[in-house]
Amino acid sequence: METDLTVRELILDDWDDICRVHDAASFVELERSGYDRSQFKPMQEEETRASFFAINRGAVGCFGPQTVGFVAWRDQGEWRDSGYLSYLYVDPAYHRHGIGTRLLNEAAPYLGDQAWTLAKPENQAAVSLYRKFGMETVNHRDTRCGIRLALSSSKKFDSGVPNFGTPYDGT
């Protein structure tokens, strides 16, 4: 199935589709991780279209006209070269078909050796994918954002470096 997947640059007109994919996948992720359904937050409550595209670049995976997954990384303004993988979601109907791997591979050159992300520790599919990519768990402290995974070459591999609050300074 993955061989028919088209991957292209994420554009403004993809907003409704990525919201749909995020919401479907995020809801399933919460349920499988044992979190309360009340913790579900739709994409349009997490970010506005303007705020999302102001700091993220990305790619979408499509079967014909249907968007089935997307990946985004923060690479604008103060986030340039930060290596932060901000979103990777696949429509649950298309899980376990290599789409997440393909999208992560698409993002890899942009993330570079600073790659890092956050994941719910119970989301073993995501954690396994990031480990296959070479990331390691930096700390096991489960915060609101989950656990941090990073390449060993990333500044975020140091557990003393905060997730957010101190933007990447380029040094």
Helices and strands as residue ranges (DSSP letters): G 2-4, E 6-9, G 12-14, H 15-32, G 37-39, H 43-46, H 49-55, E 56-63, E 66-74, G 77-79, E 85-90, G 92-94, H 99-111, G 112-114, E 116-119, H 124-132, E 136-143, E 146-150, G 155-157
